[in-house]
């Protein structure tokens, strides 16, 4: 079993995780363009279209600890595919650190550090974004800076499930139900 080796160092960095509650269910995920750790430009939800997509976002260093609780279970089930869920092969997974305002000077250093410490098979699953985040906070109803957010998008890019905070088996079960 592979061990998840993503080091998220959010000191001075804003990272955004999907929304809490169910306010955004049924709405399209807003367009977001960033770059993966392996240097590939990606625009969401365009990249997500065609299959379910699970997105994890964090808006601050305070959200890092709870986001970390999601990484290994998501990696094992949807990236390494060690889970028993047949649909796991059909799920895109992306973690999106967002840099804005005072965190922008940390973008290059954080990206370089994360690239050096992240397993090769995960580098295409981390999308770095820098720019304005007010729109995303508003559209996705991200209310708590210190909380990670998780979004599940359907094959069209529409939000079908949202949650926030640390990983729990119950939350993962809800995601699995939506995918099946």
C-alpha positions in Angstrom: 0.0 0.0 0.0 1.4 3.4 -1.0 1.7 6.1 1.6 0.4 9.5 0.6 3.3 11.9 0.4 1.9 15.3 -0.1 3.3 17.9 2.2 1.0 20.9 2.4 2.8 23.8 3.8 0.3 26.6 4.0 2.3 29.1 6.0 1.1 32.4 4.7 -0.8 30.6 2.0 -4.5 30.6 1.2 -5.9 27.3 0.1 -9.5 26.8 -0.8 -11.5 23.7 -0.2 -15.1 23.1 -1.4 -18.1 24.3 0.3 -19.9 23.4 3.5 -23.5 22.5 3.6 -25.7 21.9 0.6 -26.2 25.4 -0.6 -24.4 24.9 -3.9 -25.8 21.5 -4.8 -27.3 21.7 -8.3 -25.1 24.6 -9.4 -22.2 24.5 -11.9 -18.7 24.6 -10.4 -17.2 28.0 -11.3 -14.5 28.2 -13.9 -11.0 28.0 -12.3 -7.7 27.9 -14.1 -4.5 26.8 -12.5 -1.5 24.6 -13.0 -0.7 21.1 -11.8 2.5 20.4 -10.0 3.8 18.7 -13.1 3.2 22.0 -15.0 0.1 21.2 -16.9 -2.5 24.1 -17.2 -6.0 23.0 -16.2 -9.3 24.7 -16.2 -12.1 23.3 -14.0 -14.8 22.2 -14.4 -13.8 21.7 -18.1 -11.2 19.1 -17.1 -13.8 17.3 -14.9 -16.4 16.8 -17.7 -17.1 13.3 -18.6 -16.8 11.7 -15.2 -17.3 12.4 -11.5 -14.8 14.7 -10.0 -13.9 15.1 -6.3 -12.3 18.5 -5.5 -10.7 19.4 -2.2 -9.9 23.0 -1.4 -8.5 24.9 1.6 -8.5 28.6 2.2 -5.8 29.0 4.8 -3.1 27.2 6.8 -5.7 26.6 9.5 -7.6 24.3 7.1 -4.4 22.2 6.4 -4.9 19.7 9.3 -8.5 18.8 8.4 -7.6 18.6 4.7 -4.8 16.2 5.5 -7.4 13.8 6.9 -9.0 13.5 3.5 -5.9 12.9 1.5 -5.0 9.4 2.3 -8.5 7.9 2.1 -9.2 9.7 -1.2 -5.8 8.7 -2.6 -6.3 5.0 -1.6 -9.8 4.8 -3.0 -9.7 7.0 -6.2 -6.1 7.4 -7.2 -4.3 4.2 -6.1 -7.7 2.4 -6.5 -7.1 0.1 -3.6 -10.8 0.3 -2.6 -13.5 -2.1 -3.7 -15.8 0.5 -5.3 -16.0 -0.2 -9.1 -16.8 3.5 -9.8 -13.4 4.5 -8.3 -11.8 4.1 -11.7 -14.2 6.8 -13.0 -13.5 9.5 -10.5 -11.1 12.5 -11.1 -9.5 13.9 -7.9 -8.0 17.3 -7.5 -6.6 19.2 -4.5 -6.6 22.9 -5.1 -4.4 25.3 -3.0 -5.5 28.9 -3.8 -3.2 31.9 -3.4 -4.5 35.4 -3.2 -3.6 38.8 -1.7 -0.8 38.5 0.9 -0.3 34.8 0.2 0.7 35.4 -3.5 4.4 35.9 -2.7 4.5 32.3 -1.3 3.1 30.8 -4.5 6.3 29.8 -6.3 8.1 28.7 -3.1 5.1 26.6 -2.0 4.7 25.0 -5.4 8.4 24.2 -5.7 8.4 22.7 -2.2 5.2 20.7 -2.8 6.6 19.4 -6.1 9.7 18.1 -4.4 7.8 16.3 -1.6 4.8 15.0 -3.5 4.7 11.5 -5.1 4.9 11.6 -8.9 1.6 9.9 -9.3 -0.1 12.7 -7.3 1.5 15.7 -9.0 -1.2 15.8 -11.7 -3.9 15.8 -9.0 -2.7 19.1 -7.3 -3.8 22.3 -9.0 -2.2 25.5 -7.9 -4.3 28.6 -8.4 -3.3 32.2 -7.8 -5.5 35.3 -8.2 -8.7 36.6 -6.9 -10.7 34.3 -4.7 -13.6 36.5 -3.6 -15.7 35.2 -6.4 -15.1 31.6 -5.4 -15.8 32.3 -1.8 -19.1 33.9 -2.8 -20.2 31.4 -5.5 -19.2 28.4 -3.5 -20.5 29.8 -0.1 -17.1 29.3 1.5 -17.7 30.8 4.9 -14.9 29.6 7.2 -11.3 30.4 6.3 -10.0 27.7 8.7 -12.1 24.8 7.2 -11.4 22.6 4.2 -14.2 22.1 1.7 -14.9 19.1 -0.6 -17.0 19.2 -3.7 -18.3 16.3 -5.8 -19.1 17.2 -9.4 -21.1 15.1 -11.8 -19.9 14.4 -15.4 -21.2 17.8 -16.5 -19.4 19.8 -13.8 -22.5 20.4 -11.7 -22.0 20.2 -7.9 -23.9 17.1 -6.6 -22.4 17.0 -3.1 -20.6 19.3 -0.7 -19.1 19.0 2.7 -16.5 20.6 4.9 -14.2 19.9 7.8 -12.3 16.7 8.5 -12.8 13.3 6.8 -15.2 10.9 8.3 -16.4 7.5 7.0 -20.0 8.8 6.9 -18.9 11.7 4.6 -17.1 9.2 2.4 -20.1 6.9 2.3 -22.3 9.9 1.1 -19.8 10.6 -1.7 -19.9 6.9 -2.7 -23.7 6.9 -2.7 -23.7 9.9 -5.1 -21.1 8.2 -7.4 -23.1 4.9 -7.6 
